[in-house]
Amino acid sequence: MNCQRYIFELTSGRLAEADLPTRAQARLHRLICVHCRTFTRNDEALSQVLDTWRERSVRDEAPQPGDPTPR
């Protein structure tokens, strides 16, 4: 597996649903490629930041006790 394919599989979400040989190839590639390891860590960190932002956004939009009811 090359870097371009690894990044595509990871960012498209296809890697999570891939068959065992593809996941094994991705894991091996990540072991030997420092750039893809770094990309994976950054991608995971970005996902966590976005999840936190979404949770706060939804919480802030929810009506709070004492808020006037919209008409």
LOGU-541824 format. One record per residue: chain; residue in three letters; residue number from 1; x, y, z of N, C-alpha, C in turn. Coordinates in Angstrom, 3 decimals, always signed. Layout:
N
<node chain="A" res="ala" n="NUM" n_east="X" n_north="Y" n_up="Z" ca_east="X" ca_north="Y" ca_up="Z" c_east="X" c_north="Y" c_up="Z"/>
...
***
This chain:
71
<node chain="A" res="met" n="1" n_east="+0.853" n_north="-1.167" n_up="+0.000" ca_east="+0.000" ca_north="+0.000" ca_up="+0.000" c_east="+0.901" c_north="+1.232" c_up="+0.000"/>
<node chain="A" res="asn" n="2" n_east="+0.550" n_north="+2.201" n_up="-0.814" ca_east="+1.325" ca_north="+3.437" ca_up="-0.840" c_east="+0.618" c_north="+4.526" c_up="-0.022"/>
<node chain="A" res="cys" n="3" n_east="+1.287" n_north="+5.647" n_up="+0.164" ca_east="+0.752" ca_north="+6.721" ca_up="+1.000" c_east="-0.577" c_north="+7.257" c_up="+0.466"/>
<node chain="A" res="gln" n="4" n_east="-0.649" n_north="+7.446" n_up="-0.828" ca_east="-1.860" ca_north="+8.008" ca_up="-1.419" c_east="-3.065" c_north="+7.099" c_up="-1.152"/>
<node chain="A" res="arg" n="5" n_east="-2.887" n_north="+5.818" n_up="-1.336" ca_east="-3.997" ca_north="+4.881" ca_up="-1.093" c_east="-4.344" c_north="+4.835" c_up="+0.392"/>
<node chain="A" res="tyr" n="6" n_east="-3.326" n_north="+4.819" n_up="+1.249" ca_east="-3.578" ca_north="+4.787" ca_up="+2.689" c_east="-4.398" c_north="+6.006" c_up="+3.124"/>
<node chain="A" res="ile" n="7" n_east="-3.981" n_north="+7.189" n_up="+2.691" ca_east="-4.673" ca_north="+8.418" ca_up="+3.073" c_east="-6.104" c_north="+8.398" c_up="+2.548"/>
<node chain="A" res="phe" n="8" n_east="-6.288" n_north="+7.933" n_up="+1.319" ca_east="-7.644" ca_north="+7.854" ca_up="+0.756" c_east="-8.518" c_north="+6.916" c_up="+1.570"/>
<node chain="A" res="glu" n="9" n_east="-7.998" n_north="+5.726" n_up="+1.864" ca_east="-8.767" ca_north="+4.738" ca_up="+2.627" c_east="-9.115" c_north="+5.276" c_up="+4.010"/>
<node chain="A" res="leu" n="10" n_east="-8.168" n_north="+5.942" n_up="+4.652" ca_east="-8.380" ca_north="+6.465" ca_up="+5.997" c_east="-9.421" c_north="+7.581" c_up="+6.000"/>
<node chain="A" res="thr" n="11" n_east="-9.242" n_north="+8.569" n_up="+5.143" ca_east="-10.115" ca_north="+9.740" ca_up="+5.172" c_east="-11.496" c_north="+9.474" c_up="+4.591"/>
<node chain="A" res="ser" n="12" n_east="-11.633" n_north="+8.469" n_up="+3.764" ca_east="-12.950" ca_north="+8.160" ca_up="+3.198" c_east="-13.774" c_north="+7.285" c_up="+4.128"/>
<node chain="A" res="gly" n="13" n_east="-13.136" n_north="+6.760" n_up="+5.169" ca_east="-13.841" ca_north="+5.877" ca_up="+6.090" c_east="-13.888" c_north="+4.435" c_up="+5.638"/>
<node chain="A" res="arg" n="14" n_east="-13.295" n_north="+4.164" n_up="+4.494" ca_east="-13.332" ca_north="+2.812" ca_up="+3.958" c_east="-12.410" c_north="+1.862" c_up="+4.708"/>
<node chain="A" res="leu" n="15" n_east="-11.404" n_north="+2.391" n_up="+5.364" ca_east="-10.441" ca_north="+1.553" ca_up="+6.074" c_east="-11.109" c_north="+0.833" c_up="+7.242"/>
<node chain="A" res="ala" n="16" n_east="-12.028" n_north="+1.494" n_up="+7.914" ca_east="-12.721" ca_north="+0.882" ca_up="+9.045" c_east="-13.581" c_north="-0.296" c_up="+8.606"/>
<node chain="A" res="glu" n="17" n_east="-14.059" n_north="-0.267" n_up="+7.370" ca_east="-14.931" ca_north="-1.317" ca_up="+6.857" c_east="-14.195" c_north="-2.292" c_up="+5.933"/>
<node chain="A" res="ala" n="18" n_east="-12.897" n_north="-2.124" n_up="+5.784" ca_east="-12.122" ca_north="-2.922" ca_up="+4.836" c_east="-11.963" c_north="-4.364" c_up="+5.325"/>
<node chain="A" res="asp" n="19" n_east="-11.640" n_north="-5.224" n_up="+4.378" ca_east="-11.408" ca_north="-6.623" ca_up="+4.735" c_east="-10.067" c_north="-6.758" c_up="+5.453"/>
<node chain="A" res="leu" n="20" n_east="-9.838" n_north="-7.913" n_up="+6.010" ca_east="-8.647" ca_north="-8.146" ca_up="+6.829" c_east="-7.339" c_north="-7.896" c_up="+6.079"/>
<node chain="A" res="pro" n="21" n_east="-7.175" n_north="-8.387" n_up="+4.850" ca_east="-5.902" ca_north="-8.121" ca_up="+4.144" c_east="-5.632" c_north="-6.620" c_up="+3.927"/>
<node chain="A" res="thr" n="22" n_east="-6.665" n_north="-5.864" n_up="+3.615" ca_east="-6.483" ca_north="-4.427" ca_up="+3.398" c_east="-6.105" c_north="-3.731" c_up="+4.698"/>
<node chain="A" res="arg" n="23" n_east="-6.780" n_north="-4.095" n_up="+5.793" ca_east="-6.433" ca_north="-3.501" ca_up="+7.090" c_east="-5.011" c_north="-3.869" c_up="+7.498"/>
<node chain="A" res="ala" n="24" n_east="-4.592" n_north="-5.112" n_up="+7.185" ca_east="-3.223" ca_north="-5.538" ca_up="+7.501" c_east="-2.210" c_north="-4.751" c_up="+6.681"/>
<node chain="A" res="gln" n="25" n_east="-2.502" n_north="-4.538" n_up="+5.400" ca_east="-1.610" ca_north="-3.738" ca_up="+4.552" c_east="-1.505" c_north="-2.313" c_up="+5.083"/>
<node chain="A" res="ala" n="26" n_east="-2.637" n_north="-1.753" n_up="+5.506" ca_east="-2.636" ca_north="-0.390" ca_up="+6.036" c_east="-1.819" c_north="-0.318" c_up="+7.323"/>
<node chain="A" res="arg" n="27" n_east="-1.993" n_north="-1.290" n_up="+8.182" ca_east="-1.243" ca_north="-1.304" ca_up="+9.445" c_east="+0.256" c_north="-1.426" c_up="+9.179"/>
<node chain="A" res="leu" n="28" n_east="+0.638" n_north="-2.289" n_up="+8.251" ca_east="+2.047" ca_north="-2.450" ca_up="+7.911" c_east="+2.602" c_north="-1.157" c_up="+7.327"/>
<node chain="A" res="his" n="29" n_east="+1.833" n_north="-0.544" n_up="+6.444" ca_east="+2.288" ca_north="+0.716" ca_up="+5.849" c_east="+2.491" c_north="+1.774" c_up="+6.933"/>
<node chain="A" res="arg" n="30" n_east="+1.545" n_north="+1.857" n_up="+7.851" ca_east="+1.640" ca_north="+2.847" ca_up="+8.923" c_east="+2.853" c_north="+2.580" c_up="+9.817"/>
<node chain="A" res="leu" n="31" n_east="+3.203" n_north="+1.327" n_up="+9.997" ca_east="+4.380" ca_north="+0.988" ca_up="+10.804" c_east="+5.677" c_north="+1.478" c_up="+10.179"/>
<node chain="A" res="ile" n="32" n_east="+5.754" n_north="+1.425" n_up="+8.853" ca_east="+7.009" ca_north="+1.786" ca_up="+8.195" c_east="+7.045" c_north="+3.229" c_up="+7.683"/>
<node chain="A" res="cys" n="33" n_east="+5.891" n_north="+3.908" n_up="+7.662" ca_east="+5.840" ca_north="+5.253" ca_up="+7.080" c_east="+5.568" c_north="+6.297" c_up="+8.163"/>
<node chain="A" res="val" n="34" n_east="+6.573" n_north="+7.072" n_up="+8.488" ca_east="+6.439" ca_north="+8.097" ca_up="+9.527" c_east="+5.430" c_north="+9.171" c_up="+9.115"/>
<node chain="A" res="his" n="35" n_east="+5.332" n_north="+9.475" n_up="+7.849" ca_east="+4.423" ca_north="+10.511" ca_up="+7.377" c_east="+2.961" c_north="+10.100" c_up="+7.577"/>
<node chain="A" res="cys" n="36" n_east="+2.662" n_north="+8.855" n_up="+7.293" ca_east="+1.288" ca_north="+8.383" ca_up="+7.466" c_east="+0.945" c_north="+8.190" c_up="+8.944"/>
<node chain="A" res="arg" n="37" n_east="+1.929" n_north="+7.837" n_up="+9.766" ca_east="+1.684" ca_north="+7.781" ca_up="+11.215" c_east="+1.325" c_north="+9.169" c_up="+11.729"/>
<node chain="A" res="thr" n="38" n_east="+2.086" n_north="+10.172" n_up="+11.304" ca_east="+1.821" ca_north="+11.548" ca_up="+11.717" c_east="+0.457" c_north="+12.001" c_up="+11.217"/>
<node chain="A" res="phe" n="39" n_east="+0.150" n_north="+11.694" n_up="+9.966" ca_east="-1.139" ca_north="+12.073" ca_up="+9.399" c_east="-2.281" c_north="+11.437" c_up="+10.189"/>
<node chain="A" res="thr" n="40" n_east="-2.122" n_north="+10.175" n_up="+10.543" ca_east="-3.153" ca_north="+9.460" ca_up="+11.298" c_east="-3.373" c_north="+10.107" c_up="+12.662"/>
<node chain="A" res="arg" n="41" n_east="-2.293" n_north="+10.442" n_up="+13.349" ca_east="-2.424" ca_north="+11.113" ca_up="+14.652" c_east="-3.129" c_north="+12.461" c_up="+14.502"/>
<node chain="A" res="asn" n="42" n_east="-2.741" n_north="+13.227" n_up="+13.494" ca_east="-3.368" ca_north="+14.531" ca_up="+13.266" c_east="-4.844" c_north="+14.383" c_up="+12.896"/>
<node chain="A" res="asp" n="43" n_east="-5.158" n_north="+13.365" n_up="+12.100" ca_east="-6.538" ca_north="+13.114" ca_up="+11.700" c_east="-7.391" c_north="+12.753" c_up="+12.924"/>
<node chain="A" res="glu" n="44" n_east="-6.846" n_north="+11.938" n_up="+13.810" ca_east="-7.565" ca_north="+11.568" ca_up="+15.038" c_east="-7.773" c_north="+12.776" c_up="+15.940"/>
<node chain="A" res="ala" n="45" n_east="-6.743" n_north="+13.630" n_up="+16.062" ca_east="-6.862" ca_north="+14.832" ca_up="+16.883" c_east="-7.915" c_north="+15.776" c_up="+16.306"/>
<node chain="A" res="leu" n="46" n_east="-7.915" n_north="+15.940" n_up="+14.999" ca_east="-8.904" ca_north="+16.796" ca_up="+14.352" c_east="-10.308" c_north="+16.242" c_up="+14.563"/>
<node chain="A" res="ser" n="47" n_east="-10.470" n_north="+14.948" n_up="+14.469" ca_east="-11.780" ca_north="+14.333" ca_up="+14.702" c_east="-12.266" c_north="+14.596" c_up="+16.120"/>
<node chain="A" res="gln" n="48" n_east="-11.368" n_north="+14.522" n_up="+17.095" ca_east="-11.746" ca_north="+14.792" ca_up="+18.484" c_east="-12.157" c_north="+16.254" c_up="+18.667"/>
<node chain="A" res="val" n="49" n_east="-11.424" n_north="+17.158" n_up="+18.049" ca_east="-11.760" ca_north="+18.581" ca_up="+18.139" c_east="-13.132" c_north="+18.837" c_up="+17.520"/>
<node chain="A" res="leu" n="50" n_east="-13.379" n_north="+18.258" n_up="+16.361" ca_east="-14.663" ca_north="+18.451" ca_up="+15.696" c_east="-15.810" c_north="+17.835" c_up="+16.493"/>
<node chain="A" res="asp" n="51" n_east="-15.605" n_north="+16.671" n_up="+17.083" ca_east="-16.635" ca_north="+16.045" ca_up="+17.913" c_east="-16.978" c_north="+16.929" c_up="+19.107"/>
<node chain="A" res="thr" n="52" n_east="-15.951" n_north="+17.473" n_up="+19.751" ca_east="-16.174" ca_north="+18.374" ca_up="+20.891" c_east="-16.931" c_north="+19.609" c_up="+20.439"/>
<node chain="A" res="trp" n="53" n_east="-16.559" n_north="+20.171" n_up="+19.319" ca_east="-17.242" ca_north="+21.360" ca_up="+18.793" c_east="-18.708" c_north="+21.051" c_up="+18.492"/>
<node chain="A" res="arg" n="54" n_east="-18.969" n_north="+19.895" n_up="+17.870" ca_east="-20.361" ca_north="+19.522" ca_up="+17.561" c_east="-21.185" c_north="+19.359" c_up="+18.837"/>
<node chain="A" res="glu" n="55" n_east="-20.610" n_north="+18.702" n_up="+19.844" ca_east="-21.320" ca_north="+18.515" ca_up="+21.110" c_east="-21.658" c_north="+19.855" c_up="+21.749"/>
<node chain="A" res="arg" n="56" n_east="-20.715" n_north="+20.771" n_up="+21.760" ca_east="-20.963" ca_north="+22.086" ca_up="+22.348" c_east="-21.972" c_north="+22.873" c_up="+21.534"/>
<node chain="A" res="ser" n="57" n_east="-21.905" n_north="+22.741" n_up="+20.223" ca_east="-22.828" ca_north="+23.455" ca_up="+19.349" c_east="-24.254" c_north="+22.980" c_up="+19.588"/>
<node chain="A" res="val" n="58" n_east="-24.450" n_north="+21.680" n_up="+19.681" ca_east="-25.779" ca_north="+21.124" ca_up="+19.919" c_east="-26.271" c_north="+21.530" c_up="+21.305"/>
<node chain="A" res="arg" n="59" n_east="-25.392" n_north="+21.458" n_up="+22.297" ca_east="-25.762" ca_north="+21.818" ca_up="+23.661" c_east="-26.145" c_north="+23.294" c_up="+23.742"/>
<node chain="A" res="asp" n="60" n_east="-25.411" n_north="+24.162" n_up="+23.038" ca_east="-25.702" ca_north="+25.591" ca_up="+23.072" c_east="-27.011" c_north="+25.930" c_up="+22.368"/>
<node chain="A" res="glu" n="61" n_east="-27.412" n_north="+25.118" n_up="+21.390" ca_east="-28.642" ca_north="+25.368" ca_up="+20.652" c_east="-29.864" c_north="+24.823" c_up="+21.385"/>
<node chain="A" res="ala" n="62" n_east="-29.672" n_north="+23.904" n_up="+22.297" ca_east="-30.789" ca_north="+23.318" ca_up="+23.036" c_east="-31.392" c_north="+24.372" c_up="+23.959"/>
<node chain="A" res="pro" n="63" n_east="-32.711" n_north="+24.372" n_up="+24.067" ca_east="-33.333" ca_north="+25.344" ca_up="+24.963" c_east="-32.909" c_north="+25.096" c_up="+26.411"/>
<node chain="A" res="gln" n="64" n_east="-32.598" n_north="+26.166" n_up="+27.085" ca_east="-32.169" ca_north="+26.104" ca_up="+28.481" c_east="-33.372" c_north="+26.411" c_up="+29.373"/>
<node chain="A" res="pro" n="65" n_east="-33.388" n_north="+25.909" n_up="+30.599" ca_east="-34.474" ca_north="+26.242" ca_up="+31.514" c_east="-34.559" c_north="+27.759" c_up="+31.700"/>
<node chain="A" res="gly" n="66" n_east="-35.760" n_north="+28.274" n_up="+31.578" ca_east="-35.951" ca_north="+29.710" ca_up="+31.734" c_east="-35.912" c_north="+30.475" c_up="+30.427"/>
<node chain="A" res="asp" n="67" n_east="-35.517" n_north="+29.813" n_up="+29.325" ca_east="-35.519" ca_north="+30.487" ca_up="+28.023" c_east="-36.950" c_north="+30.688" c_up="+27.577"/>
<node chain="A" res="pro" n="68" n_east="-37.230" n_north="+31.829" n_up="+26.926" ca_east="-38.589" ca_north="+32.031" ca_up="+26.394" c_east="-38.851" c_north="+31.029" c_up="+25.264"/>
<node chain="A" res="thr" n="69" n_east="-40.072" n_north="+30.582" n_up="+25.156" ca_east="-40.412" ca_north="+29.639" ca_up="+24.104" c_east="-40.536" c_north="+30.383" c_up="+22.784"/>
<node chain="A" res="pro" n="70" n_east="-39.963" n_north="+29.825" n_up="+21.705" ca_east="-40.062" ca_north="+30.494" ca_up="+20.398" c_east="-41.485" c_north="+30.425" c_up="+19.861"/>
<node chain="A" res="arg" n="71" n_east="-41.856" n_north="+31.405" n_up="+19.113" ca_east="-43.205" ca_north="+31.457" ca_up="+18.517" c_east="-43.151" c_north="+31.203" c_up="+17.060"/>
***
